[in-house]
Amino acid sequence: MPRRGLSLQGRFRWLFLGLFLLLVLLLFAYLLECTPPADASLALPPGIAGDTYGKEYYQGLLQEQEERHLNRAASLKRQIAQLKQELQEMGEKLKLMQDKKEPPGVQGLTETKDQEPGDLLEYLHSQIDKAEVNTGARLPSEYALVPFESFTSSKVYQLEMGLTRHPEEKPVRKDRRDELVEVMEAALDIINNPDEEDGVEEDMPMQRQTYTEGHFTEGMYRTERDKGTLYELFFDKEESSSFRHVTLFRPFGPLMKVRSTSVETSAMIINIIVPLAGRVDTFSQFLHNFREVCIQQDRRVHLTVVYFGPEGLQEVESSLEKMSREESFSNYTLVPVDEEFSRGRGLDIGAHAWKKGDVLMFFCDVDIHFTLQFLNTCRLHAAPNKKVFYPVVFSLYNPAIVYGNSELAPPAELQLIHKKDAGFWRDFGFGMTCQYRSDFLNIGGFDLEVKGWGVEDVHLYRKYLRSELIVIRTPVSGLFHLWHEKQCADELTPEQYRMCIQSKAMNEASHSHLGMLVFRDEIEAHLRKQAYKTQSKSED
């Protein structure tokens, strides 16, 4: 028993010593970073330097280096303050554990990796290994997945709203603002000061691009309560289709770099697959969006339309041919199918119609509106044999209710806003997805026995959850579901019919607007009483 106590005390001393040494190393690194390096350009003879660049160039260069050092120093100061606080807390915990007497019959504290890590850094890295960062975790159902929340430099797009939060918000709380600012600064520091392990080709200091907050395109984060918070950030390169991708993880401690890589998207073709039956007018609206975004701006896409039945097929074919002539665009495939409509069957046919090897697929519906930014998001969040992307669509409400009258509603393009009374994040829908053809085929595709509406999407989603692939689930600002009247057919199974009615009810209007409709008679009666009282007073 005494030996056990001495061993435990010795372990505490080593842990405390390790924390102290870590703090000393960080202080030393801070002093090194804050020491201005000798600038070789300042040693050049004045005549040579002036002939090539001029005084303004070197003043700008010195100012840029000074700003980088100031930013680095501020970041290190925050990290040192955080480590000091954690060191103090750890010291208090160690003191409490040392003062605490062991109860009778207990042979000592249980030695587990989670309770007594022998090395702090090893423990923090073990948290990364346990989190869903490099490989996916097998999950029992769609409810077990922890979704990401996405953000830009000024907005956060969140699923959990309640009655007070909004689908799109500025980070109002100070802790949230400070958290995202720290993550942004850490990512920029990693990109602008790359390590050898990052695998980035080193340019000359004069030629290397300095990334700033203006190069940030999008990010997302999620917190696993027993592990930590994972951050994924993307920065675009000026006049290039190349992106910088930084992954950070906070294992309930100091922020730790996981990796920093380059993502080249110039050769990533997206095969947009649309199953369709009828709805010719809606398809014309879809093609208008497709022409503006995919053809006139992106051009790294292929459109596959799987059309069920003969009715309307000629109009769809004519629309595609007209688009091809006017835009000199031939990257499309029309696959007519003489069968009863099945969304899963249509997407499966579209996936097998591609004969050029592996390709990134976007399963899309005809009433979806997407932006150029979404296409890049699709490319960045899917990787073959590694991860699939299930974006959460922002679904617009019935414009006749939102704007009081369908005739008063603005054009569809002006309805694309993230407001609580305008729409909601469709977090129960899994139909829109970006995934590689190879992953779709390896997982077994859709359950083709399912007919009609809805369930086949969930079945495919569950397959990925139970695999070792990472499933990315996050709200996306550039993906909208346009409102249309929904019909729930009598032929649907009870489960399908329930899901269809649920979708129909949630698709109509916000909580407040539905409340106004429910209590419309009461409100009108109140207004009549108020008008009568006002009239009576004026007559008196």
ABEGO torsion letter per residue (X at the ends): XAAAAAAAAAAAAAAAAAAAAAAAAAAAAAAAAABBBBBAAAABBAAAAAAAAEAAAAAAAAAAAAAAAAAAAAAAAAAAAAAAAAAAAAAAAAAAAAABBBBBGBAEBBBBAAABBABAAAAAAAAAAABBAABBBBBABAAABBBBBBBBAABBBBABAEAABBABBBBABAAAAAAAAAAAAAAAAAAABBBAAAGBBBBBAAABBBBBAAABABBBBBBBAAAEBBBBBBBBBBGBABBBBBBBBBBGBBBBBABBBBBBAAABBBBBBBBBBEGAAAAAAAAAAAAAAAAAAAGBBBBBBBBBEABGAAAAAAAAAAAAAAAGBABBBBBBBBBBBBAAAAAAAAAAABAAEBBBBBBBBAABBBBAAAAAAAAAABBBGABBBBBBBBBBBBAAAAAGBAAABBBAAAABBBBAAABBBBAABAABBBBBAAAAAAAGEBBAABBEBGAAAAAAAAAAAABABBBBBBBBAABBBBBBBBBBBAABBAAAAAAAAAAAAAAABBAAAAAAAAAAAAAAAAAAAAAAAAAAAAAX
